[in-house]
Amino acid sequence: MVPLEQLHLNHVLQTVSALESVILRSFGPEGGQVLFTRDTGQVMLSRSGKRILTALHLDHPLARMVVRCVWKHSTITGDGSKTFVLLLASLLRIIHATASKETHMFQSHNSTKAAEAATARHLADKLLEFALTELDKFIVLNVLPHGFCVSLENFTAKTQHNLSFQTLLVSFFHTRLGYAYCDFFRNLFCELLSHWKVKDDQPSFSIHLLNNSFPALHTQVSGVPVSCSRLIEGQVIHRDFATPCPQVRKQPLKAAVFNGYLQPKLLTTGDVLELRCGDKVTEDRGIVHFSSWTERSVESIIATLQSFGVSVLLCALKQSTAVLAAATQAGMCLVECVSEEEISLFTQLSGVTPISDCRRIHPEHIATLTFCKPLLLGAHRCVHLDFHDCEERLKVKPCSLVICAPSEGQADQHACAFQDAFRMLLTALEPMHKTQKKTIPSEECTSLHADNISNEAACRVHLHQKCVIETGCVISAGGTFEFLLHHALHQYGHSCSVSVNTSAVSQLLAKALLSVPRQIYSHNLKHFLQAQTRVMALIPRQPNALSTNLIHTEGPLADGKLSLCSCNKGNMSLKLLDLGLESVSCKYQLVLAVLQCLTNLLRMNMLLRTHTILHTKSHNSLNAHSESSEDEDED
Amino acid sequence: MALNGDEEDFEWEPPTEAEMKVIQARRERQDKISKLMGDYLLKGYKMLGDCCEVCGTVLLQDRQQKNYCVSCQELDSDIDKDNPALNPQAALSQVRERQLAAQVLAAAPELNGGPTSSLASVLVPQPRPEHCEGAAAGGRALLPPPAVASPPPPNTTLQPVLEEAEEAVLTKLRWATTQLQSSASLEASIQLCSLISSCANSLRSLRELSQ
């Protein structure tokens, strides 16, 4: 085993191809699920590329790097991890084939392998540059006109926008959870969104809130049919009461949150306790006196809380038996070891701050609850509470999600799908470009609409369109995005106004993009050709037709954005809805992320072996996600 | 599809049909390797950071910490198919090559001689693939097919092939013996013994052929 090893293009290709073959059978609407089992009997069921890849045992640094890129991408967009690997593998293959043909460019290198690697690197850099500067132009011109807009303004009504929003959700849940429950979960999701929607505010704010606090907002219950999944009002704390909870309670209740220990923890190893009496350190007062002093201080804290009328205590840490006894005596319910996310959600919803110094308890630390009672969910008892006047204060009706499934693995799968749905929506509603200072050069306008009288109007619309890339654009699934973009890049590559380099790069990208729909229809080539024909039929033959389509835009919406609606009205749009929808913004981010990962992969050319394992924090966080559920069970 | 404008140094020509076949075969082999690796990864094997010394494929490690190379241990080797001792087709093609060379050599002096001697040189019968199978089986440790009785062939073209085959079988026999001495598991010993017996059978059939 040599300490230093040269990385060749073959190694990279082989590693990524192995990862591709892992996810290939789960890809597409007819993809299967992967069942992972541990020796402990724990089972994980998944169709999500991120979970499948992070569950593999990989020691190869390149493979780990690719999985990390997939994980990071999926954490932001929530979807597209299998497409990521597929696109990456096909790009690598094409670059490998091109590099082995064109190594004459770098003849100064010692060996053909080094020359190949240099060519590949050069190609990848050029691809990334092309994508960062020009890809959005192609998407706006060639893909967006065939899409729809979704918005969250009022997603329960049955307008065209809302139908698209619902279909987007259904297709997402279909790819993750299968055909049986996608409608059910779509309804549950919309109900959850409508409860949490902050009135008179940006809808994406509530999705951000839900995304960040989702671990605290849902409970997984196994052993119950899926249709029992529901929303319950208020918040559920996934711990049981540590002290007996008296049945009869007068409403409303008061609660306080503690970050630390009510009784200061006595000696741990390495502590030195200095007991003073006055100014002198004295031997007379011993540890017994100290512990009795701490117990008295606990009693005084409880007395202070009683004076405020507090009857529920939520603690982040495990409290000592003296504290539990004092709380029981005072008739207070105490919940200990509440997780950080639940505490932060509680403080957000109730508007109080947690108590860190037990001697200073003020009214702003006291929360008001409508009720606080134990709740049996599946096999676990939890604490169920609701906040007083939350709706008036925060304009939000808080509710918690109970996800039921026959087994733990399935419940986990459903919960992950929900979380990823939030992320996907956030990415879909994000504008594709933050800064839009570009203006379209006049010659481009004239080339598009040569004989058109309404040239200026079209150009102006075109300019508007570029200046504010509308959010929430979706397109029909099944490879439509890839077909349209492939066609556009292919035409661009063949047009005479581009340089040889750019033409080569755009043709390369066009060819790689086709691998995605080819894999979607891999079981039947006829369907692939049919899909391609159907999508190509959407593209207008004349550039003038495109400009007239551009003019058919709606007026500005209430928030001042220009929205571009589907140009193919009537039957065609309904047919396309049947295939499901996917977000254009997610796809664009995916392509960029793949190209960046590709550039990083090809920049590496050496493997250094170390004697110690260099597992960084980031690697541990990948594994910790899968193992944290184990730890919770042990508790 | 050139990236660089000036190509005076190098002219790229499209690959010939033979090269295309080689490229295609290599690509299919790589696809098979990826598919097998993916299957093993899903079964819980670990992908190591090392490569196999023989073929350069990424190594996998199973739960018992044993390293496993997908291409060496599962797929037929890429280069072994050109080795006449291990592949009957390769042996056949080598024999035909030598016949062709012998014919050319014989034809040159025959141009001066009569037609009868040229007929004699043409009557060299082709060695049948079964003979080569026997030799290849000895090298691959498969169950040997029964040795086929052959018509008495002339020794000029068959002899070098038989010698090579014998040499290969003897090498394998030697290797199997050393492995057997150091083997610790029952299964491996049984397999090595069967390999030795098939090598012995092959040697016997080769010796019969050369007589």
Boltz contact constraints between the chains, C-beta under 6 A:
constraints:
  - contact:
      token1: [A, 14]
      token2: [B, 58]
      max_distance: 6.0
  - contact:
      token1: [A, 17]
      token2: [B, 34]
      max_distance: 6.0
  - contact:
      token1: [A, 18]
      token2: [B, 34]
      max_distance: 6.0
  - contact:
      token1: [A, 18]
      token2: [B, 37]
      max_distance: 6.0
  - contact:
      token1: [A, 18]
      token2: [B, 38]
      max_distance: 6.0
  - contact:
      token1: [A, 21]
      token2: [B, 34]
      max_distance: 6.0
  - contact:
      token1: [A, 21]
      token2: [B, 35]
      max_distance: 6.0
  - contact:
      token1: [A, 21]
      token2: [B, 38]
      max_distance: 6.0
  - contact:
      token1: [A, 22]
      token2: [B, 38]
      max_distance: 6.0
  - contact:
      token1: [A, 22]
      token2: [B, 41]
      max_distance: 6.0
  - contact:
      token1: [A, 22]
      token2: [B, 42]
      max_distance: 6.0
  - contact:
      token1: [A, 56]
      token2: [B, 41]
      max_distance: 6.0
  - contact:
      token1: [A, 57]
      token2: [B, 46]
      max_distance: 6.0
  - contact:
      token1: [A, 58]
      token2: [B, 47]
      max_distance: 6.0
  - contact:
      token1: [A, 59]
      token2: [B, 46]
      max_distance: 6.0
  - contact:
      token1: [A, 59]
      token2: [B, 48]
      max_distance: 6.0
  - contact:
      token1: [A, 59]
      token2: [B, 49]
      max_distance: 6.0
  - contact:
      token1: [A, 60]
      token2: [B, 47]
      max_distance: 6.0
  - contact:
      token1: [A, 60]
      token2: [B, 49]
      max_distance: 6.0
  - contact:
      token1: [A, 61]
      token2: [B, 49]
      max_distance: 6.0
  - contact:
      token1: [A, 63]
      token2: [B, 47]
      max_distance: 6.0
  - contact:
      token1: [A, 101]
      token2: [B, 12]
      max_distance: 6.0
  - contact:
      token1: [A, 104]
      token2: [B, 10]
      max_distance: 6.0
  - contact:
      token1: [A, 105]
      token2: [B, 4]
      max_distance: 6.0
  - contact:
      token1: [A, 501]
      token2: [B, 3]
      max_distance: 6.0
  - contact:
      token1: [A, 504]
      token2: [B, 1]
      max_distance: 6.0
  - contact:
      token1: [A, 504]
      token2: [B, 3]
      max_distance: 6.0
